[in-house]
Structure formats: structure tokens, C-alpha cells
């Protein structure tokens, strides 16, 4: 099912899973979806989505701190990949959400990654993907004019 | 841990370029202003806890090996991508 597999190192782990430093990223072909599984604990895995295809105004650039740049060994010509962790709702898939507040940033050259937390509070931890699209993340005035 | 008492409008300096000011205090609510270089990460601690919680929730429901779930998800995502193109 999954195609290309890469081992990604998260030197700090992920919030809640700080001890898991090594994950296998399996990217699906033809769809901006991937699976991220802990290498040592098979019970720990995430479904990832490339958010930019769904939220066009999302994160045109990433502001990384010097620490983060060092951690991922980002060089001047490096490109980073942005992924967001999905929370699937199995009972009703249309209620599945994606965490836009805390995206995963991966340096595709060094295969090192980090989950950053954006300072911008208009990005949601639980952004709906399939409904509520009118509330675009980043558009703070989205609800202006709504009555009730 | 260093504990300091401050009044409203009084400041604390940390190192050469971080300044903290007590903007207002009312009951158990304190408003704090922070001046720091852009590369210093400042987060309310609940924010990290919220991400921990969300990550744990995201992992607990994963059934991606289940072909029916992943097929359904892909179908819905493709539908959404098509919709966004229009």
C-alpha cells in the first residue's frame, strides 16, 4: 500500500512521545498522505497530511529558531517538508481533523524532523478538513458578520 | 528557582536582551509583557500540553492498515482536493 519508506529522526521526539526518536515515514503515491510509525514501538503511529493542498494560505514560510535549524541540520539550500498530524474519527470520517497549530517540519536532505508549535493562535489543533472549510485558518475575521 | 516579588509596571531583566514587565494584576490573574529577541520561543505551557494531548489522541485511533478505512480516507481527501480546485 505504502510506497517510499524513509527513516526520519526526531531528535526531541514528539510531544507526548518524547522517547520515540526514530520513525518510518511511508508516503502514499498520488495523494498527499503518509504514515509515520515509530521504529521501536509498533503501537505508535500517525497519519500525516500535506496541509497546503487543503489550506492554500497555510504556512507560506516557516520561521524556525536557530536551535531548530541546528537540530535539523538545515543548510542554505535545504528544503523542508511540512506535514500535519491527522486525528481520524473512525465513526464519521468527515469529522476527522488535522493539527495545523503544531506541524511536523522535516529536512528531506538530512531526514531530521521536529514538531514545531506555531505562535499564531488562529491555527487550530483540531482543524476540520471536510467541513467548516469556510473558517480558513489564518483568516481571523472569518466569523465576522455572522449573526447568532 | 529564583522567586521575586514585583509590583505592576516593575520589570525583570534576564540576560542582556530579555525583559519582563508586570502589566496588570487582578486577583489571581497576572498580565505579563515580554520583550525578547525573535528567535526566543515563548509559549504558554498549556500549549505544549495541548499538543501532547492531541498527539496521544491522534495515535490512539489509528487503523491505517485497515484497507477500508484508508480507501475511504483517500476517496474523501481526493474529493476535497477536487473541490478546492474549483
Interface residues (C-beta under 8 A of the other chain):
Chain A: X1 X14 X15 X16 X17 X28 X31 X32 X33 X35 X43 X44 X45 X46 X47 X49 X53 X54 X56 X63 X65 X66 X67 X85 X86 X87 X88 X89 X90 X93 X94 X96 X99 X101 X102 X115 X117 X119 X125 X126 X129 X130
Chain B: X38 X39 X40 X41 X42 X43 X47 X48 X50 X51 X52 X53 X54 X55 X56 X57 X58 X59 X61 X62 X63 X64 X67 X69 X70 X72 X73 X74 X76 X77 X78 X80 X81 X84
